[in-house]
Amino acid sequence: MNSEARTDVVEPVLRIVPREQHAVSRKNISKAALRVLYRLHEAGYEAFLVGGAVRDLLLGEHPKDFDVATSATPDEVKKLFRNCRLIGRRFRLAHVVFGGEIVEVATLRGTGEEGEEGEGDRRIVDGRIVRDNVWGTIEEDVVRRDFRVNALYYDIADFSVRDYVGGMQDLEERVLRLIGDPATRYREDPVRMLRAVRLAAKLGFRIDAAAAAPFEELGPLLTEAAPARLFDESLKMFFAGHGLKSFRMLEQCGLLKFMFPATARALKRGDAALRSLIEQGLANTDARVAEGKSVTPAFLFAVLLWGEVRDLAHAWLAKGADLNEAWLRAAARVVGEQCERVAIPRRFTLAMEEIWALQPRFEQIQRKRVFRLMAHPRFRAAFDFLLLRAAESPAIRELGEWWAHAQQLPQEVLAAALPAGGGGALAESVPAATVGAPPRKRRRRRRPSGKSGSA
């Protein structure tokens, strides 16, 4: 089914919500976006704030990005703004730059047939849109959008909200419904399945039954999506403050195995400690985002893939492989498979491999090894990772406690408490406190004074 056929199913019915009946206020819209909207309007073009920004403003949230839809073509937008650059071939857009802020301006899309190469064409291959630059009206543009809550337009001409497909109703009901036939929309762009999960987690909405029904059948299409695009989508899922909810929904919807196959396999084995590690890692990331602290994809991806790496390394160790070789081979296999699905950049995979490789070194409690590990640039991340592993066994928990205590001691005190060498590796079955543990403080006995002594 092409987009033109879909308009026969989805007939836009305009509902205008006047200024006094909605919560969108210009004081909550960025100055840069307002400048773009006003200039387009003054030049005689239709100009609308659209998409997630309108949705979030209506929900009382504060959007991070403000997108604009207009009847002006990309070239006409560029003529109006000197600070504009045109990007994209599949979807041609205008980016208007104001300092560190970019306002994305899209021309209203049409529902025309496929055309020739070049601007103004539309191409569909196996039901999937590979090029989409046919301009149209707002009525055509609205049925091209994905979810009804994302198809609300704030009109700068009269400050009203235009609703053509029931987006306001879905906001009130807190539900995500697709515009048009769900299976067709997912075939056009399989990543829409991930967007449904991400938006539901972010907004606290439920996914409409009709929108969720094709997940099982069409989920495999995600394996054909560009790995770089899936990396971007994973960042939006896990590093925007709602990662734990997104992860749980991915698993519930049966989509996790298409994004992170190694994670899905490891969890399917019923490893409660691994589930605890993953969920705590996601919860910690959400908390850091909420507090405005920095987060790194390397750490969380290391958490997600740990189960498979650990099990492979232990399997090779059982076959007599060298310690370093076992961990390197395990990391290489898991990272290689994962990057075929989600293109994690090398700068992150290198950090992940270091975090994993340092885990067995925490068990080596000898003086030189301890201080060498503490001086490692990836020590802090690896230590935080060790603490997440506490549920694996009592020995791992005690090991984490030992290293936490060791970091609090003066260097000379710690050095005096550690064996110089030859102690070997600390086995998980041996409590950390019994191997090279810092000595406990002993209470001094008070000597009796001469006055209080016996006669």
C-alpha positions as CSV (number, residue, x, y, z in Angstrom):
1,M,0.0,0.0,0.0
2,N,1.5,3.4,-0.9
3,S,0.9,6.7,0.8
4,E,-1.7,7.8,-1.7
5,A,-3.8,4.7,-1.0
6,R,-3.5,5.3,2.7
7,T,-5.1,8.7,2.4
8,D,-8.3,7.0,1.3
9,V,-8.2,5.2,4.7
10,V,-7.1,8.1,6.8
11,E,-9.3,11.1,5.9
12,P,-8.0,14.2,7.7
13,V,-10.7,16.0,9.6
14,L,-9.6,19.4,10.8
15,R,-10.2,20.4,14.4
16,I,-8.9,23.9,15.3
17,V,-8.1,24.4,19.0
18,P,-8.0,28.2,19.6
19,R,-5.3,29.8,21.7
20,E,-7.4,30.1,24.9
21,Q,-8.1,26.3,24.9
22,H,-4.6,24.8,24.8
23,A,-1.4,25.0,26.8
24,V,1.1,26.0,24.1
25,S,2.6,29.4,25.0
26,R,5.2,31.3,23.0
27,K,7.2,31.9,26.2
28,N,8.0,28.2,26.3
29,I,9.1,28.1,22.6
30,S,12.8,28.9,21.9
31,K,13.5,32.4,20.5
32,A,15.3,30.8,17.6
33,A,12.2,28.8,16.6
34,L,10.0,31.8,16.9
35,R,12.3,33.9,14.7
36,V,12.0,31.1,12.0
37,L,8.2,30.9,12.3
38,Y,7.7,34.6,12.2
39,R,10.0,35.2,9.2
40,L,8.4,32.4,7.2
41,H,4.9,33.8,8.0
42,E,5.9,37.4,7.1
43,A,7.3,36.1,3.8
44,G,3.9,34.7,2.9
45,Y,4.5,31.0,3.7
46,E,2.5,28.7,6.0
47,A,4.6,28.1,9.1
48,F,3.9,25.6,11.9
49,L,5.6,24.3,15.0
50,V,5.1,20.6,14.7
51,G,5.8,17.1,16.1
52,G,7.2,16.3,19.5
53,A,7.6,19.9,20.5
54,V,3.9,20.6,20.2
55,R,3.1,17.3,21.9
56,D,5.4,18.0,24.8
57,L,4.2,21.6,25.3
58,L,0.6,20.4,25.5
59,L,1.7,17.9,28.1
60,G,3.4,20.6,30.2
61,E,6.9,19.3,29.3
62,H,9.9,21.3,28.1
63,P,11.0,20.2,24.6
64,K,14.7,20.0,23.8
65,D,14.2,20.5,20.0
66,F,11.7,22.7,18.0
67,D,10.9,21.5,14.5
68,V,9.1,23.7,12.0
69,A,7.0,22.6,9.0
70,T,6.3,25.1,6.2
71,S,4.9,25.5,2.7
72,A,8.3,27.0,1.6
73,T,10.6,24.6,-0.3
74,P,14.2,24.1,1.1
75,D,15.6,26.4,-1.5
76,E,13.1,29.1,-0.5
77,V,14.0,28.7,3.1
78,K,17.6,29.1,2.3
79,K,17.0,32.4,0.6
80,L,15.2,33.7,3.7
81,F,18.0,32.8,6.1
82,R,21.7,33.4,5.6
83,N,22.4,31.1,8.5
84,C,20.8,28.1,6.8
85,R,22.2,25.0,5.3
86,L,20.4,22.2,3.4
87,I,21.0,18.6,4.4
88,G,19.9,15.1,3.4
89,R,19.0,13.4,0.2
90,R,16.4,10.9,1.4
91,F,14.6,13.6,3.3
92,R,15.8,17.1,2.2
93,L,15.7,19.5,5.1
94,A,16.8,23.0,6.0
95,H,18.8,23.6,9.2
96,V,18.7,27.2,10.4
97,V,21.6,27.8,12.9
98,F,21.4,30.2,15.8
99,G,24.6,29.8,17.8
100,G,24.4,26.4,19.4
101,E,20.8,25.9,18.5
102,I,19.6,24.3,15.2
103,V,16.0,24.7,14.1
104,E,15.0,22.0,11.6
105,V,12.7,23.2,8.9
106,A,10.9,20.6,6.7
107,T,8.7,21.4,3.7
108,L,5.2,20.0,4.0
109,R,5.4,16.5,2.4
110,G,3.0,15.4,-0.3
111,T,1.5,12.0,-1.2
112,G,2.5,11.9,-4.9
113,E,3.7,9.0,-6.9
114,E,7.3,7.9,-7.4
115,G,9.3,10.3,-9.5
116,E,12.6,10.6,-11.2
117,E,16.0,11.1,-9.5
118,G,16.6,14.5,-8.1
119,E,14.7,17.0,-6.0
120,G,10.9,16.5,-5.9
121,D,11.1,12.7,-6.2
122,R,9.7,9.9,-4.1
123,R,11.0,6.3,-4.3
124,I,9.7,3.2,-2.5
125,V,11.6,-0.1,-2.6
126,D,9.9,-3.3,-1.2
127,G,7.4,-1.1,0.7
128,R,10.2,1.0,2.3
129,I,10.6,4.7,1.6
130,V,14.1,5.3,0.4
131,R,13.6,8.8,-0.9
132,D,10.9,11.3,0.0
133,N,11.0,14.8,-1.4
134,V,7.5,15.4,-2.8
135,W,6.1,18.6,-1.5
136,G,2.4,19.0,-0.7
137,T,-0.3,20.5,1.6
138,I,-0.7,20.3,5.3
139,E,-3.6,17.8,4.8
140,E,-1.1,15.5,2.9
141,D,1.7,16.1,5.3
142,V,-0.3,15.0,8.3
143,V,-1.0,11.5,7.0
144,R,2.7,11.1,6.3
145,R,3.5,11.4,10.0
146,D,3.9,8.4,12.3
147,F,1.8,8.8,15.5
148,R,-1.3,10.8,16.0
149,V,0.2,12.6,18.9
150,N,3.1,13.7,16.7
151,A,0.7,15.2,14.0
152,L,-0.3,18.3,15.9
153,Y,0.5,21.7,14.3
154,Y,0.9,25.0,16.2
155,D,0.0,27.8,13.7
156,I,2.0,30.9,14.2
157,A,-0.6,32.9,12.2
158,D,-3.3,32.7,14.9
159,F,-1.6,30.7,17.7
160,S,-4.1,27.8,17.4
161,V,-3.3,24.1,17.4
162,R,-4.5,22.2,14.3
163,D,-5.5,18.6,14.8
164,Y,-6.4,16.5,11.7
165,V,-6.2,12.9,13.0
166,G,-7.2,12.8,16.7
167,G,-3.9,13.7,18.3
168,M,-5.6,15.7,21.0
169,Q,-7.8,12.7,21.9
170,D,-4.8,10.4,22.2
171,L,-3.0,12.9,24.5
172,E,-6.0,12.9,26.8
173,E,-6.2,9.1,26.7
174,R,-2.4,8.7,27.0
175,V,-2.2,6.2,24.2
176,L,0.0,5.9,21.1
177,R,-1.9,5.2,17.8
178,L,-0.3,5.1,14.4
179,I,-1.7,7.1,11.4
180,G,-2.8,4.6,8.8
181,D,-2.3,0.8,8.7
182,P,0.4,-0.1,11.3
183,A,1.9,-3.0,9.3
184,T,2.3,-0.7,6.2
185,R,3.8,2.1,8.3
186,Y,6.4,-0.3,9.9
187,R,7.3,-1.7,6.5
188,E,7.9,1.8,5.3
189,D,10.3,2.4,8.2
190,P,10.9,-0.5,10.7
191,V,12.5,1.9,13.2
192,R,9.0,3.2,13.9
193,M,8.5,0.1,16.1
194,L,11.4,1.3,18.3
195,R,10.0,4.8,18.3
196,A,6.7,3.4,19.6
197,V,8.5,1.8,22.5
198,R,10.7,4.8,23.2
199,L,7.8,7.3,23.2
200,A,5.6,5.0,25.3
201,A,8.4,4.8,27.9
202,K,9.1,8.5,27.8
203,L,5.5,9.7,28.0
204,G,4.1,7.0,30.2
205,F,1.6,6.1,27.5
206,R,0.4,2.7,26.4
207,I,0.8,1.4,22.9
208,D,-2.5,0.8,21.2
209,A,-3.2,-2.9,20.5
210,A,-3.4,-2.4,16.8
211,A,0.0,-0.6,16.8
212,A,1.7,-3.4,18.8
213,A,0.1,-6.3,17.0
214,P,2.7,-6.4,14.1
215,F,5.8,-6.4,16.3
216,E,6.2,-10.2,16.3
217,E,5.8,-10.6,12.6
218,L,7.7,-7.5,11.5
219,G,10.3,-7.3,14.2
220,P,12.9,-9.1,12.0
221,L,12.8,-6.1,9.7
222,L,14.9,-4.2,12.3
223,T,17.9,-6.5,11.3
224,E,17.8,-4.8,7.9
225,A,17.9,-1.2,9.3
226,A,21.1,0.7,9.1
227,P,23.3,-0.1,12.2
228,A,24.3,3.5,12.5
229,R,20.7,4.6,12.7
230,L,20.0,1.9,15.3
231,F,22.9,3.3,17.4
232,D,21.3,6.7,17.3
233,E,18.0,5.2,18.3
234,S,19.6,3.4,21.2
235,L,21.0,6.6,22.5
236,K,17.6,8.2,22.5
237,M,16.2,5.1,24.3
238,F,18.8,4.7,27.0
239,F,20.3,8.2,27.6
240,A,17.3,10.5,27.8
241,G,16.3,9.6,31.4
242,H,13.8,6.8,30.7
243,G,16.2,4.0,29.8
244,L,15.0,1.4,32.3
245,K,11.4,1.7,31.1
246,S,12.5,1.6,27.5
247,F,14.5,-1.6,28.1
248,R,11.6,-3.3,29.9
249,M,9.2,-2.4,27.1
250,L,11.7,-3.6,24.4
251,E,11.8,-7.0,26.1
252,Q,8.1,-7.1,26.7
253,C,7.4,-6.3,23.0
254,G,9.8,-8.9,21.8
255,L,12.1,-6.4,20.1
256,L,15.2,-6.7,22.4
257,K,16.5,-9.7,20.5
258,F,16.7,-7.7,17.3
259,M,18.6,-4.9,18.9
260,F,20.8,-6.7,21.4
261,P,20.8,-10.4,20.6
262,A,23.5,-11.3,23.1
263,T,21.6,-9.6,25.9
264,A,18.4,-11.4,25.0
265,R,20.2,-14.8,24.9
266,A,21.9,-14.2,28.3
267,L,18.6,-13.1,30.0
268,K,16.7,-16.0,28.5
269,R,19.0,-18.4,30.5
270,G,17.3,-17.0,33.6
271,D,20.4,-15.3,35.1
272,A,18.8,-13.2,38.0
273,A,22.1,-11.6,38.8
274,L,22.6,-10.4,35.3
275,R,19.1,-8.9,35.2
276,S,19.8,-7.1,38.4
277,L,23.1,-5.7,37.0
278,I,21.4,-4.5,33.8
279,E,18.4,-2.9,35.5
280,Q,20.6,-1.3,38.1
281,G,22.9,0.0,35.5
282,L,20.0,1.5,33.5
283,A,18.4,3.0,36.7
284,N,21.8,4.6,37.6
285,T,22.0,6.1,34.1
286,D,18.5,7.5,34.4
287,A,19.4,9.0,37.8
288,R,22.5,10.7,36.4
289,V,20.6,12.1,33.5
290,A,18.0,13.5,35.9
291,E,20.7,15.1,38.0
292,G,22.4,16.7,34.9
293,K,25.5,14.5,35.2
294,S,27.5,13.1,32.3
295,V,26.9,9.6,31.0
296,T,28.9,7.5,28.6
297,P,27.5,4.9,26.2
298,A,30.5,2.7,26.8
299,F,29.6,1.9,30.3
300,L,26.0,1.0,29.7
301,F,26.7,-1.0,26.6
302,A,29.3,-2.9,28.6
303,V,26.6,-3.6,31.2
304,L,24.1,-4.8,28.5
305,L,26.6,-7.2,26.9
306,W,28.3,-8.4,30.1
307,G,26.4,-11.7,30.4
308,E,27.5,-13.1,27.1
309,V,31.1,-11.9,27.4
310,R,31.5,-13.4,30.9
311,D,30.0,-16.7,29.9
312,L,32.2,-17.0,26.7
313,A,35.3,-16.1,28.7
314,H,34.6,-18.7,31.3
315,A,34.0,-21.3,28.7
316,W,37.3,-20.6,27.0
317,L,39.1,-20.6,30.4
318,A,37.6,-24.0,31.1
319,K,39.2,-25.3,27.9
320,G,42.6,-24.1,29.1
321,A,42.8,-20.7,27.4
322,D,45.1,-18.0,28.8
323,L,43.3,-15.5,31.0
324,N,43.9,-12.5,28.8
325,E,43.3,-14.5,25.6
326,A,39.9,-15.8,26.9
327,W,38.6,-12.3,27.7
328,L,39.9,-10.8,24.5
329,R,38.3,-13.5,22.4
330,A,35.0,-13.2,24.2
331,A,35.0,-9.4,23.9
332,A,35.8,-9.5,20.2
333,R,33.1,-12.0,19.4
334,V,30.3,-10.3,21.3
335,V,31.3,-6.8,20.1
336,G,31.6,-8.0,16.5
337,E,28.1,-9.5,16.5
338,Q,26.6,-6.5,18.3
339,C,28.1,-4.0,15.8
340,E,26.4,-5.8,12.9
341,R,23.1,-4.7,14.5
342,V,24.0,-1.5,16.3
343,A,27.1,0.3,15.1
344,I,28.8,1.2,18.3
345,P,31.7,3.5,17.5
346,R,35.2,2.2,18.1
347,R,35.9,4.8,20.8
348,F,33.2,3.2,22.9
349,T,33.9,-0.5,22.1
350,L,37.6,0.1,23.2
351,A,36.4,1.4,26.5
352,M,34.0,-1.5,26.9
353,E,36.7,-4.1,26.3
354,E,38.9,-2.4,28.9
355,I,36.2,-2.4,31.5
356,W,35.6,-6.1,30.9
357,A,39.3,-7.0,30.8
358,L,39.9,-5.3,34.2
359,Q,37.3,-7.4,36.0
360,P,39.5,-10.4,36.7
361,R,42.3,-8.1,37.7
362,F,40.3,-7.0,40.7
363,E,40.8,-10.5,42.1
364,Q,44.6,-10.2,42.1
365,I,45.4,-8.8,45.5
366,Q,49.1,-8.2,45.4
367,R,50.8,-4.9,46.2
368,K,52.1,-4.1,42.7
369,R,49.0,-5.3,40.9
370,V,46.7,-3.3,43.2
371,F,48.5,0.0,42.7
372,R,48.9,-0.6,39.0
373,L,45.2,-1.2,38.7
374,M,44.3,1.9,40.7
375,A,46.5,3.9,38.3
376,H,44.7,2.6,35.2
377,P,42.8,5.3,33.4
378,R,39.7,3.1,33.2
379,F,39.9,2.1,36.9
380,R,36.9,4.1,38.1
381,A,34.6,2.8,35.4
382,A,35.7,-0.7,36.0
383,F,35.3,-0.4,39.8
384,D,31.7,1.0,39.3
385,F,31.1,-2.0,37.1
386,L,32.4,-4.4,39.8
387,L,30.0,-2.9,42.3
388,L,27.1,-3.6,39.9
389,R,28.2,-7.2,39.8
390,A,27.5,-7.6,43.6
391,A,24.5,-9.9,43.0
392,E,26.6,-12.5,41.2
393,S,28.0,-14.0,44.4
394,P,28.9,-13.1,48.0
395,A,32.6,-13.2,47.0
396,I,32.1,-10.6,44.3
397,R,30.1,-8.4,46.8
398,E,33.0,-8.7,49.4
399,L,35.5,-8.0,46.6
400,G,33.7,-4.8,45.8
401,E,33.6,-3.8,49.5
402,W,37.3,-4.6,49.8
403,W,38.2,-2.3,46.9
404,A,35.9,0.4,48.2
405,H,37.7,0.3,51.6
406,A,41.2,0.1,50.0
407,Q,40.6,3.4,48.1
408,Q,39.9,5.2,51.4
409,L,43.2,4.2,53.0
410,P,46.4,6.2,52.8
411,Q,48.8,4.7,50.3
412,E,51.4,3.7,52.8
413,V,48.8,1.9,55.0
414,L,47.4,0.0,52.1
415,A,50.9,-1.0,50.9
416,A,51.8,-2.3,54.4
417,A,48.7,-4.4,54.5
418,L,49.2,-6.1,51.0
419,P,51.4,-9.1,50.2
420,A,54.3,-8.2,48.0
421,G,53.5,-10.9,45.5
422,G,53.0,-14.6,45.0
423,G,49.6,-14.6,46.5
424,G,47.9,-15.6,43.2
425,A,44.5,-14.7,42.1
426,L,41.6,-14.3,44.5
427,A,39.1,-17.1,43.8
428,E,35.4,-16.1,44.0
429,S,34.9,-18.7,46.7
430,V,37.4,-17.0,49.0
431,P,36.1,-14.0,50.9
432,A,38.1,-10.9,49.9
433,A,38.6,-9.9,53.5
434,T,40.8,-13.0,54.1
435,V,43.3,-12.2,51.3
436,G,45.5,-9.2,51.7
437,A,42.8,-7.4,53.6
438,P,43.8,-4.2,55.4
439,P,44.4,-4.9,59.1
440,R,41.7,-4.0,61.5
441,K,42.4,-1.4,64.1
442,R,43.0,-3.0,67.5
443,R,41.9,-1.4,70.7
444,R,44.8,-0.5,73.0
445,R,44.6,-1.8,76.5
446,R,44.9,0.9,79.1
447,R,47.7,0.3,81.5
448,P,46.6,0.6,85.1
449,S,48.0,3.6,86.8
450,G,49.9,3.3,90.1
451,K,47.2,5.0,92.0
452,S,44.5,2.6,91.1
453,G,46.7,-0.5,91.4
454,S,46.3,-3.1,94.1
455,A,48.0,-2.6,97.4
